[in-house]
Amino acid sequence: MDCKYIWMNGKLIPGTEAQMPFLTPAVHYGMAVFEGIRCYRTAKGPAVFRLREHIERLHRSAAVLGWRELPFTVGQLMEACQETIRANGHEECYIRPLVFLTNGGWNLNIDTGQAHVGIAVWPWKAYLGAKAEEQGVRANVSSFTRHHPNVMMTKAKIAGNYPNSVLAKTESVRLGFDEAIMLDTQGLVSECTGANIFIVKGNQVMTPPAAQILDGITRETVMTLAREMGLTVGEQTISRDQLYMANEVFVTGTAAEVIPVREIDFRTIGNGRAGPITQKLQQAYHAAVRGELPRAAEWLSYVSSR
């Protein structure tokens, strides 16, 4: 990854110097929280999409994992993200803030360690492949169940949660699919390994309830855009066979953006490509992140030249 400078605990350092000691408890026990954020090229210069919401969620994830406080405020971390983008000279990039446990915690008690914070940025390519946005992806229902919310706290982006996604995604790719769809402990549709999922029936856009999923910021953005288009949008439990019978299925996430699903478990969805509603939402989302919608003014944080 092209990371010329990385922000670590309040200062920028060369990327090659941003290293963790082997005996860092976050690496051994997954005691870390993170965010995935995107910066886009706009007519007014580079701008970070929904930066405040992402950093606020980072703080909430840290609270869920058990930290009583962090060494940096939301405002300080927002400025740190912008500072890191400026230092690396990117107009478009992916942003990864990470809060991780150091100097203690070997007794599995987060109170006995310290929280350190790092931020890296790098150029980003299509998460699910260059052709996925137009052609859609192939998915299967994973043999791995999504975490129960009283086991791993599914509302937080905790590093230790992600082996669940790694197991499912690796299995699916080895089977020839692009992505895995995970069911919850009741056998109902939950989410994908790194994205939320939606189905379309007529003019209704439906997505699983927030209780057992990571309540994605892109998910909320797309729901807002869909309502502004006059579509009926709602949360409801979705069964596996409802996926097969949907007119359209698409997934959303900061990395994925809005990607159609053309096939699930060897069953073609709709006409086997991006459906009309998915296409409209793709177009609206792309316009929003690039500052081309009036609504985008409240969602973009422009990176000044300072």
C-alpha positions in Angstrom: 0.0 0.0 0.0 1.2 3.5 -0.9 1.2 5.1 2.6 3.9 7.8 2.6 2.9 9.2 5.9 0.8 7.7 8.7 -0.7 9.6 11.7 0.2 7.9 15.0 -0.8 9.3 18.4 -0.9 12.9 17.3 1.9 13.2 14.8 2.7 12.2 11.2 5.5 9.8 10.7 6.9 8.0 7.6 4.8 5.0 6.8 7.7 2.7 7.1 8.2 3.7 10.7 4.5 3.1 11.7 5.1 -0.3 13.3 3.7 -2.2 16.3 5.9 -4.3 18.6 5.3 -8.0 18.4 3.9 -8.0 22.0 1.0 -5.7 21.2 -2.1 -7.2 22.8 -4.4 -5.8 20.1 -2.7 -8.2 17.6 -3.0 -11.2 19.9 -6.5 -10.7 21.1 -8.2 -8.5 18.5 -8.7 -5.7 21.0 -9.0 -2.9 18.5 -11.7 -0.9 16.7 -11.5 0.7 13.3 -13.4 2.6 10.6 -13.3 2.6 6.8 -13.9 6.0 5.3 -13.6 7.4 1.7 -12.3 10.6 0.3 -13.5 11.6 -3.2 -12.4 14.0 -5.9 -15.0 16.8 -6.2 -15.2 20.1 -8.2 -14.2 21.9 -5.0 -11.2 19.6 -4.2 -10.9 16.4 -2.2 -13.7 15.8 0.3 -14.3 13.1 2.9 -17.8 11.5 2.8 -19.6 11.6 6.2 -16.4 12.0 8.1 -18.1 13.0 11.4 -20.5 10.1 11.4 -17.6 7.6 10.9 -15.5 9.1 13.6 -18.4 9.2 16.0 -19.0 5.5 15.3 -15.4 4.9 16.0 -15.8 6.4 19.4 -19.0 4.4 20.0 -17.2 1.2 19.0 -14.5 2.0 21.5 -17.1 2.4 24.2 -18.8 -0.9 23.3 -15.4 -2.7 23.5 -14.9 -1.2 26.9 -12.7 1.8 26.7 -13.9 4.5 29.2 -12.3 7.3 27.2 -10.0 7.8 24.2 -6.9 10.1 24.0 -8.4 12.1 21.1 -11.8 13.7 20.6 -14.0 13.3 17.6 -13.0 16.8 16.3 -9.3 16.0 16.8 -9.6 12.7 14.9 -11.5 14.4 12.1 -8.7 17.0 11.6 -6.1 14.2 11.9 -7.8 12.3 9.0 -7.7 15.5 6.8 -4.1 16.2 7.9 -3.1 12.7 6.8 -4.8 13.1 3.4 -3.0 16.4 2.8 0.4 14.9 3.8 0.0 12.1 1.3 -1.3 14.3 -1.5 -4.3 12.2 -2.4 -7.4 13.5 -4.1 -9.2 10.2 -3.7 -8.3 7.6 -1.1 -9.5 5.1 1.6 -9.0 6.2 5.2 -8.4 3.7 8.0 -8.4 5.0 11.6 -7.5 2.3 14.1 -7.7 2.4 17.9 -5.7 -0.5 19.4 -4.7 -1.7 22.9 -1.1 -1.5 23.9 1.0 -1.7 27.0 -1.2 -4.1 28.9 -4.3 -6.1 28.6 -2.7 -9.5 28.8 -5.1 -10.5 31.6 -8.0 -9.9 29.1 -9.0 -6.7 30.9 -9.0 -3.6 28.7 -8.6 -1.4 31.7 -5.0 -2.6 32.2 -3.8 -1.3 28.8 -3.6 1.9 26.9 -5.4 3.1 23.8 -3.2 4.1 20.8 -4.6 5.6 17.6 -3.3 5.4 14.1 -4.6 6.7 10.7 -3.5 5.5 7.3 -4.7 6.5 3.8 -4.1 4.9 0.5 -5.5 4.8 -3.1 -8.6 2.6 -3.4 -9.7 0.3 -6.2 -13.0 -1.5 -6.7 -13.7 -3.6 -3.6 -15.7 -6.3 -5.4 -13.9 -6.0 -8.8 -13.9 -3.5 -11.6 -16.9 -4.9 -13.4 -19.1 -5.4 -10.3 -20.9 -2.1 -10.4 -22.4 -2.7 -13.8 -22.5 -6.5 -14.1 -23.2 -7.4 -10.5 -21.7 -10.1 -8.3 -22.4 -13.7 -7.6 -23.1 -14.6 -4.0 -24.0 -17.7 -1.9 -25.5 -18.1 1.5 -22.6 -19.0 3.8 -22.3 -22.0 6.0 -21.1 -19.7 8.7 -23.6 -17.9 10.8 -23.3 -14.2 11.6 -22.3 -13.3 15.1 -25.1 -13.2 17.8 -25.3 -9.7 19.1 -24.8 -10.8 22.7 -21.7 -12.7 21.8 -19.6 -10.2 19.8 -21.4 -6.9 19.9 -22.4 -6.6 16.2 -23.0 -2.8 16.4 -19.3 -2.1 16.8 -16.4 -2.4 14.2 -14.2 -4.5 16.5 -11.2 -6.1 14.9 -11.8 -9.3 16.7 -15.3 -9.7 15.0 -13.8 -10.0 11.6 -12.6 -13.6 11.5 -16.3 -14.4 11.2 -16.3 -12.5 7.9 -13.0 -13.9 6.8 -14.2 -17.5 7.2 -17.3 -16.8 5.2 -15.7 -14.8 2.4 -12.8 -17.2 2.0 -15.2 -20.1 1.8 -17.3 -18.3 -0.9 -14.4 -17.3 -3.0 -13.0 -20.8 -3.0 -16.4 -22.0 -4.1 -16.3 -19.7 -7.1 -18.5 -16.8 -5.7 -17.6 -13.2 -5.2 -19.3 -12.6 -1.8 -21.0 -14.4 1.0 -24.5 -13.7 2.5 -24.7 -14.5 6.2 -27.7 -15.6 8.1 -28.3 -14.7 11.7 -28.8 -17.3 14.5 -32.5 -17.6 13.6 -31.8 -18.4 10.0 -32.8 -15.0 8.7 -30.8 -12.8 6.3 -28.3 -10.6 8.2 -25.6 -9.1 6.0 -22.6 -9.8 3.8 -19.0 -10.1 5.0 -18.3 -6.4 4.6 -21.6 -4.9 3.4 -25.3 -4.5 4.2 -27.9 -6.1 1.9 -31.1 -4.9 0.3 -33.9 -6.4 -1.7 -36.2 -4.7 -4.2 -39.8 -5.8 -4.8 -41.7 -3.4 -7.1 -41.1 0.1 -5.6 -40.3 -1.3 -2.2 -36.7 -1.3 -1.0 -36.2 -3.5 2.1 -33.3 -4.3 4.3 -32.9 -6.5 7.5 -33.5 -4.8 10.8 -30.6 -3.0 12.5 -30.6 -5.2 15.7 -28.2 -7.9 14.5 -26.1 -6.1 11.9 -23.5 -3.4 11.6 -25.7 -0.4 11.0 -23.8 0.9 8.0 -23.4 4.6 7.2 -23.7 3.8 3.5 -26.8 1.8 4.3 -28.4 4.8 6.0 -27.2 7.1 3.2 -28.9 4.9 0.5 -32.1 4.6 2.5 -32.2 8.4 2.7 -31.6 8.8 -1.0 -34.2 6.1 -1.8 -36.9 7.9 0.2 -36.0 11.2 -1.5 -36.7 9.4 -4.8 -40.2 8.5 -3.6 -39.5 4.8 -3.0 -41.0 2.9 -0.1 -38.1 2.0 2.2 -38.3 -0.2 5.3 -36.6 -2.6 7.6 -38.0 -6.1 7.8 -36.9 -9.7 8.5 -35.9 -11.3 5.2 -35.8 -15.1 4.6 -33.4 -16.8 2.4 -36.1 -17.7 -0.2 -37.1 -14.0 -0.3 -33.7 -13.3 -1.7 -34.3 -15.7 -4.6 -37.7 -14.1 -5.4 -36.6 -10.5 -5.3 -36.7 -8.3 -8.4 -33.3 -6.9 -7.4 -30.7 -7.4 -4.7 -27.9 -5.0 -4.0 -25.3 -4.5 -1.3 -23.9 -1.3 0.2 -20.8 -0.3 2.1 -18.1 2.3 2.2 -15.7 0.1 0.3 -18.3 -1.5 -2.0 -20.5 1.6 -2.5 -23.7 0.3 -4.2 -23.2 -3.1 -6.0 -25.9 -5.3 -7.6 -26.1 -9.0 -6.9 -26.9 -10.9 -10.1 -27.0 -14.4 -8.7 -27.5 -16.1 -5.4 -26.9 -19.8 -4.8 -26.9 -20.4 -8.6 -30.3 -18.6 -8.9 -30.4 -15.6 -11.3 -31.8 -12.4 -9.6 -34.1 -10.4 -11.8 -32.6 -10.1 -15.3 -29.1 -11.0 -14.1 -27.7 -7.5 -14.1 -28.1 -4.2 -12.2 -31.9 -3.5 -12.0 -33.4 0.0 -12.6 -33.7 0.9 -8.9 -30.2 -0.2 -8.1 -28.9 1.8 -11.0 -30.8 4.9 -9.8 -29.4 4.5 -6.3 -25.9 4.0 -7.7 -26.2 7.2 -9.7 -27.5 9.2 -6.7 -24.8 7.8 -4.4 -22.0 8.7 -6.8 -23.5 12.2 -7.2 -23.7 12.6 -3.4 -20.1 11.6 -2.7 -18.8 13.9 -5.4 -20.8 16.9 -4.2 -23.2 17.0 -7.1 -26.4 16.8 -5.0 -27.7 19.7 -2.7 -28.0 17.1 0.0 -24.2 16.4 -0.2 -23.4 19.8 1.5 -24.1 18.3 4.9 -22.3 15.0 4.2 -18.9 16.2 2.8 -15.9 17.5 4.7 -13.6 19.3 2.3 -9.9 18.8 2.7 -8.3 22.3 2.7 -4.8 22.9 1.3 -3.6 23.9 4.7 
